[in-house]
Amino acid sequence: MTIFLLATTTGFSQAQSDKWDLQRSVEYALKNNISVRQADLQARFSELVLKQNRAGQYPNLNLNSSVGYNFGRSENPTTGVIVDNNFLNAGIQMQSQVTVFNWFNQKHTIASSRHTWEADKEQVKKIQEDIALNVAVAYLQILLSREQVNIAKVQIQQTLAQLDITRKRVDAGSLPELNAAELEAQVARDSAAYVTAESTVQTYILQMKALLNLDAAQPYDVVVPPVDIIPIEPLAELQPEAVFASALANLPQQKVNQLRLLAAQRNVDAMKATLYPTVSAFGGLSSNYVNTKLPQGTQVITSTNAFVDVAGTNYFVQAPSFVQTGERTTPLGKQLSNNFAQNIGIGLSIPIFNGRVARTSWDRSKLQVKQWELTNEQDTMTLKQDIYQAYNDAMTALQKFSANKKAVETSQKAYDFAQKRYEALLLSTLELLTSQNNLQRAKIDMLYTQYDYIFKMKLLEFYRGQGLKL
């Protein structure tokens, strides 16, 4: 599923080019997050396994050679005669073997590894979507904490303005010193709230850097768009049953489970094939060379051709004879030619008893299929529950947001009236501060529910396959 991550406004982003918008943050995370890179490596491993299994269909070809020096009494590899002489020997062999028929074991193995590779590729997409969703959540948390900082700033400014007016009245003698002291204490509390809000921003920024695999010392800040212009689909268009149907068709996790189930099913066929005989063909070429120097006067066994008459029929025979020879060595090329040998053949391997290894592997593969069927069923059930829960949470968040928005309006009116009464000396400082604190809590609660509602709606859009749009 393609993840569409749109910046809120182009002009706003260009004006703050040194800051990161959501699109830039997600793109960086998808390239650098360690979990994504690990999943990509696993997909590459699976691709290598697939290539290896495909290559297993073709004949192998191996070239072997050896060189050695024999001391004392040993067998001459070119003649098979045991001699009491030191000599240098060399051999070269080329062997090839191919599986002719193994009950389609290779075919099923290749299909299984192909499904595994496809599943691992989908797993990469699944990890990418998880990371994108986590980045979006972290981004919204930073935006929320920034809004809290702004509220804390406004709160300090309001309290300082009230303190300035109250200090003048205290100096003029129209108000007691207690009023100014209470406002000074409120300024200290507001300042502490501001410091806490700033610290929360930095905490969320550090969490974002960890998601991006960004160095903790590297500067990072986000573009802060007005929360009211973040696009949200109408809740009526995100009915849970329709969202669930889209999720089954689009979410990588569902494809991962289906592909792994297919891989397990083909692996059952591959393991079953190992219970039956395997037919293979083989062939080879070989030759060897011996460098031996016989001392002067050494007797060497040779043969002479002769015909023997037996009952009127001539039979060809080779008669051994001994000759005296001096030092000599047959040339390399002639020995390799004389000793050149070839072989071809058909092999049959029949599994009779091997400690139940093959049958246990087959039984285990069948259980693996059952396991993936249960995993697929469980994930489908969990997905449906999550979607319905997200829909219910979105409805609740919308109702809370509407209620808190109304609470801010009424608290603002109450605070405006309280401020006028305070200026008219009809309200105590404590009552004014209580009204001011009520307004601040109402604003923070409204922000929380507003961002919570946005996130729940974005989650439903994500399940439906629309990606993330801020």
Order of alpha helices (4+ residues) and beta strands (2+ residues): alpha-alpha-alpha-beta-beta-beta-beta-alpha-alpha-alpha-alpha-beta-beta-beta-alpha-beta-alpha-alpha
